[in-house]
């Protein structure tokens, strides 16, 4: 009886804890939804619902132990993938960052100087709050006093009233006003007659008016009627163009920024394969990416296997020391080695060119010449990658029975014959999945390209940032976060294509592993 009571109490305790966690998460979901982060709100809601069902339901008991892993996979792999694919079907970019509702609010908040009366002001501090005393710059006797306000990064609307009394607080000097300029610039002061004032200088507020007002007419014949705006200066109507992602005038001749995000279907994917300024660089970069990954795997394997065979050669004294020295490139952080090589290959001051100039009178253009730049990338990547292959090969070589080499020695086989008839056939099967994994890693080796060459030399006639040494992932990174504008939609489309390619490589890896088992 007591056991059942204890069990029920623990069950109630678990339910109470889950309820508290769900309330906190529900509050977070509400905040994210209010901020317009619908995707993240839905993610948290779904994960919280599934987690609650798993903890409370008896049917979900068996999933309690795998749910943390599934939670990580869904949060850090599945959701980003779905989000990226979704962005690929939009015009999301540095010019189209906001939603249509947010852009409309920005337009409605725009103001302009009307040339009306201006007011000088003094700022008084009353504890944590502040007040402004406004005086007509034309010499009028009217004084206006604002309600108390605090420092804030958000716009504030303040109504004023006529007053002849000076606030009880201390008047702030000009240096303090300068410090609080960002707060003052966000103030919208409304006079008793409805005139709006905004800060025009460090000592004055001037009359302003709204640039746009909502179009309340219902007899207009153009799209998005309820979101249209009227320019108070010209009475011209602007409306959101869902084809371009901008507000535009009725004639369609003027686009008014900022732009807003819209779904454009598969246009980004069409651009990748049809736009000459994107298609050409994309195909060249794809070809170079495959060559770079394949050569990196081949060279690291060859050098790694030779080094592994060398350190295991019995007549060689001090094998442990050599093994330690050869593994050092793998122990040093990659970005440090890459930056060192970048200095060594510097065309003007690098030690490599200084040595070549002294010996042969040549100074190769490692960065500006396409062939030399690609050669440099492969050389550096081989240096960084061969220790990993050497470690793998050392372990595999130890698994080869010594009897095979003894038998080949009796038959008079040479070391080269042993390599091609014993060593390679014995280690190639377990190596194939690792080689495929290495190929996939080099296929996405962003750090090497970003730190060593930055993609240089740049390709001519490309409509997007593209370089001769760029691989697909660095090409995508430059499109999304480069200094020449950010086109997240196009970058997401290319990232989706890369995902399909890497997914195919992973599928080949699994097939090869199953065949070799």
N, C-alpha and C positions, 0 to 999 in steps of 0.2 A: 504493500500500500504506500509506504513511504517512498519507495523507488519510483512509482508512477507519479507521485506528487512532485518529486524532484525533477523528473523528466518534463512534466508539464510546465514547471516554473522555468526551466532552462529554455523551453520552446517559446514561452511568453517573452523571456528576456531577449532571445534572438529576434523575435518579431518586433519588439520595441526598438532595438538597435537599428534594424533594417528600416523601420518607419522613420526614425530620426534622420538616417542617411538619405532616405528618399525625399524627405522634406527639404533638406539642404540642397540636394541635386535639383529638385523641382524649382526652388528659388533661383538657382543658377540658370536653369533652362528659361525661366521667365525673364531674367535679365538679358540673356543672350537674344531671346526673341524680340525684346524691346529695342535692342541695339541693331536689329536687322540681321543678326547672324543665325539665319534659319537652319542652315546645314549643320552647324555645330550644336544647335539646340536639339535638332532631331537625333543627332548621333548620341548625345548624352541621354536623351529620353529613351531611346531604344535600348541602349546598354543598361540603363538603370532598370527598365522593365524586365529585361531578360535576366539580369542578376537577381532581382527580387523573386522572380518565379523559380529560379534555380535554388535559392536559399530556402524558400518557404514550401514549395511543392515537393511532395514525395517522388513524383515522376522525374523531377530534375535533380534528384540527389546525386546520381552518378556523374553529373556534369560539373559538380562543385570543384573537382580537382583540375579539370581542364579549362574551366572558365577564365582564370587569370591569364593563361596563355592565349586563349581566344580573344580576350579583351585587348591584349597588346597587339595581336595580329590585326584585329578590326580597326583599332585606333590609329596605328602607325603604318599600316600597309593598305588594307582594303579601303578605308575612308579616304586617305590621300589619293589613292588611285582613282576612285570614283570622282573625287573633287577635281582632279586634274583633267580627266576625260570630259567632265561637265564644262570646265573652263575652255576646253578646246573648241567647243561649239558656240563660243561667245566672242565678242569683240573686245574683251577685257584687256586694257592696256593703260599706259600712262596718260593717255588722252581720254579714256573711258573707264574711270575708276569707280564712280559712284552710281547709285541707283537713280532711276528717273525721279522718284519722289524727292530724293536729296538734292538733285540738280535743280528741280523746280523751287525748292525752299531757298537755295542759294540765289537764284534769280530774283525771287521776291524780296530777299534781304538786301539787294544791291541798292545803293543810294547815290545821289549826285548833288553837287552844290547848286543851290537855286539862286545865289546872289543876293539873298535877303539879309536881314539884320544879323550882325555878329555880336557876341558877348564876351567880355573878358571875365576871368574867373579866378577865385582863390579857393584853395583846398584846405579844409580843416579836419583835424583828426580828433575823434571823440572815442577814446578807448580803442577797441578793435575796428571801429567803423569810421567812415569818412563822410563829409558833406561838401558840397560845392556851393559857393556864393557867386551868382552870375550877375553881372552889371552890364547894361547896354553900352557898347563901344561908342555909340553916337552921343553919349553924355546924358542919357536919360536918368531920371531919378528912380526908376523901378529897379528893385533888387529881387532876384529870385533865389530861393533856397531849395536845394534838393533834399529828398528823403535820405536817411543814412544808407550807405552801401558798403560792401566789403570788397577786398581784392579778389578777382576771379578771372579765369581764362575764358569764361563764357559771356556772350552778350547780355547786357542788363538794360532794361528800360526803366527810366526814372522820371516820375512826374514831379513838377516843381510847384511852389506856391510863393506868392509875393510876401516879402518879409523885410523889415527894416532893422531887425535885430541880427547882430553878428553872432555866429555860433560860439558856444562856450569853449570849444577846443582850440588848440594851437594851430595857427596858419603854417602850412608847410613851406619851406624854402624851395627854390627852383630845382635844386639838386635832388630833393625827395620827390618832386613831381616827375622829374625825368625817370626815376626808378619805377614809378607807378604808371608810366606812359601806356604800357600795354593794356592795363585795366581801363584807363581813361578813354583809349581809342575804341573800346568796345561798348562804351556807354551810349545809350540813345535817350536823350533828354527831351521830354515833351512839355512844351509851355502850356499855360492855361487855354490859349486859343487853338491848340492842336498843332502848332508848328514844332517840327522836330529839329533838334540840334545835335551836331556831332563835333568831335574835337578836330580843329583845323590847324592848330599850332600849339606850342607849349603854354600859351597864355589865352587862347581864344577858342570859343565854340561858335560854329556858324550854322545857318539854316540849311537843311537838307530835305530831299524828297525821295520817295521810292522811284526807282527806275521803271519797275513793272508792277502791274496790278492784275489780278485774275480776270479772265474774260467771262463775264456772267451771262452773255447772250447765248441763246439756245438755237438761233437760226443760222449759225455759221455752217458752211459746207466744207469742212476739212477734217482730217483725222484727229483723234485724241482731243475732241472738243472740250472735255472737262478739265484738261491740263493746259489749255492755251493761256497765253499771257498777252497783255496789251502794254506797249511802250508808252509811258506817260509823257514822254518828250515829243514823240512823233505820231502817237495813236496807231502805230503799226502793230499788227498781230503777229506773234511768233507761236509756233507749236512744235511739239516733239516729233521729229522725223524718225520713225522706227526702222528706216532702212540705213541711216547713217549714224544714228546714236547721238544726234545733236539737236538742239532747238534751232529752228530755221524760220525765215520769213515766208510769207505766202508765196512769193515768187520762187522760193527755193534757191536763191542766189547767195545767201549769207548763212554761215554756220556760226552759232553763238555758243562759245564754250562756257563751262566745261561740258564734256560729253558724258553720256551715261551708257551703262552696260546693257546690251541686247543680245538675244540669241540670233546667230547668223547661219545656223545649220552647219553644213560641212565645208563652208567657204575656206576655212583655214587649211583643211586637208587638200582642197583643190589647189590652193596657192602653192602648197609644198610641191605638188607634182606638175603644175602647169605654168606658174609664173617663172619666166626665164631668169629673173634676178634672184629667185629662190631655188628653182629646180636645178640649175647648173651647179651652184655652190653645194647644194644638198647632196647631189649625186657624187660630186668630187670628194666631199667630206665623208660620205658613207664608204666610198671605195678606200680612201686613206685610213678610215677607222678599222676596216677589216684587215688591211695590210699591216697596219701598226700593231693590232692585237695579235695577228698570226706571227709576225716577225719577232715580237717581244716574247711570245711563248717559245718559239723555235730557238732563239738565241739564249734565253735563260736556261732552257732545258739542256742545250749542248754544253754551255759553259758549266752549268751546275753539275751535270753528269761527269764531265772531265775533272772538275775540282773534287767531286766525291770520290772518284776513282783514285785521284792523286793522294788525298789524305788517308786513304785506306791501303796505300802501297806499303807493304811491310818493310822494304829496305830504306824507306824514307824516315830519317830520324826527326824527332820532335813533331810527330803528327798532331798532337794536341794543340801545340802552339799555332801551327798552320791552320788548323780547323777553327780556332778562336779568331784568328785574324781574318779569315775568309768569311766568317759569319758577321763580323762587325758592321758591314753596310746594312744588314738587316736589323741590327740592334739600334742604330742611330735613327731618330725620327726622320721620316721621308722628306718633310718640308725643309729640314736643315740641309740635307744632302742636295736637294734640288736647288736651293738658293746658292749653295757653294758652287755647284756646277754652272749656274747662271753667271756667276762672277768669273769663273775660269774660262767660259766661252765668250766673254765679252769681246766684241769685235775690235775695240780700240785699246782697252786696258787689260784684257784677260791674259792670264799667264800662258794659256795654250797658244794664242796668237803671237805673244811675245817670243815664245820658244820657236814656233814655226818660222817667224820672221828672221830670227837669228840664225837658224839652221838652213832654211831654204829660200828665204826672202819673200815669203808669201804671208798674207793675212786674210784668211777665208772670211767671208761674210756669213757668219753662222746664223744670223737672225734674218737678214734681208734676202738671202738666197733661199728659194723654196727647197731645193734638193738638200742643201747643207743643213737647213733648219730641221728637216725631217730626219736626216741622219743623226743630228745631235740628239733629237728626242729619243730615238731608238737606242743610241749609245747610253744615255743616262738611264733609261728605263731598264736596260739590260743590267747595268751596274746595280740598280736597286732590287732587281728581281731574281738574280741568279742565286743569292744565298738561300732563298726559300726552296728553289729547286734542288740545291745541293743538300739541304737537310732531308728532303724527301728521298733523294737518291741514296744517301748514306743508309737510311733505314731499309730501303729496298735491297740494296746490295748485300747487307748483312743477312738477308733472308735467303740468298742464293746458296745452295749446298756447295761446299768446297770440293766435293767429289767430282763435280762437273769440270772444274778447272784442272784438277789433278789428272783426270782422264784426257782432257784436251792437251795437257803438257806431254803426256806419254805419246800422243799421236803427233806431236811436233807442231801444234797450232801456235800461231803468233798472237800477240796481244790484240791486234786489230781483228783477227778472226774470232778471238774470244768475245770481243765487244759486240760484233754483229751476229754471232751465232749462239752466244750464251747470255750475255748481260742484257742486251736490249730485248730479246724475246722473253726473258724472265721477268722484266720489270715493266714492260709496256702495258700489259693489261691493267694492273692496278694504277698505272699512271694516267691512263686515258681520262677517267672522270676528273682527276685533278687538273689535267691540261685544259679540259673544257671549262672548268671553273676559273682557271687562270685567264683563259681567253675572254670569258665574260667580265672578269674584273678589269682587264686592260681595255675592254670595249667601253667601259665607263670610267676611265682613269682621269677624272677631272683635275685632281690636284696637280698632277705632273704638268699638264698643258697650261693650266692657269698660272702656275708659279714660274715655269721655265720660259715659255715663249708668249703666253697670253694669246695664242692663236696666230701670231705673226709668222710670215708676212701676210698682210691683208690681201684678199682677192679683189680684183677690179671688176666693175660692172655688177656688183652684188647689191641688191636692194636692202639687205639685212647685214649686220656685222658678221663677217665670215673671214677666216684666215686659212692659209694653206696647211698649217699644222693643227688646226682645230679638228677634234673628233666630235662625234655627234652630241655628246653630253656637254662639252664646252661650247659648242655652237649654240645649243639650246640655252645654256646659261647666259651667254652674251646677248641673245635676243631678249631674254626675260629681264636681265638685270644689268645690261650694258650701259655705257655712258651715252649711247646714241638714241635713246628712247627704249621704252620697255613695252614689248608686245607679248603679254602673257598668254593671250589666246593662241597665237601662232606657236609660241614656245611649248604650250601644253599639247598642241597637235603633234609637234615633232617628238615630244616626250612620250606620247601615246604610241607613236610608231616605234620608238626605241624600246618601249616596254614589250611590244609584240615581238621585236627581234630578239631581245634578251630572253623572253619567254620561250621562243623557239629554241634558243641555245640550251635553256634549262631542260626542255623536253628531250632534246637530243642527248643531253647528259644522262637523264634518267633511262632512256632507251639503251644507251651504251653501257650503263651500269648494270642493267638487268641482263644484258647479253653476256657480260663478262662474269656474272656471278656463277 
